[in-house]
Amino acid sequence: MTAARPHATDAEAICEAMTRPTMRFVAAKAVEQQAMVLLHDSRGLIVRQRTMLINAL
């Protein structure tokens, strides 16, 4: 997100999007899927930090 926007503007945009007939919905991820994504992202962060540390030496 960039600059802070009024909540009313956000709510209006959400309501408008919901009324569109072409609006597509995405199924929520299962808890197991969310855990796997978190684990994968965390590992990627650790690998990047390790690489930065090695390159700094």
Secondary structure, 3 states (H helix, E strand, C coil): CCCCCCHHHHHHHHHHHHHCCCCCCCCCCCHHHHHHHHHHHHHHHHHHHHHHHHHHC
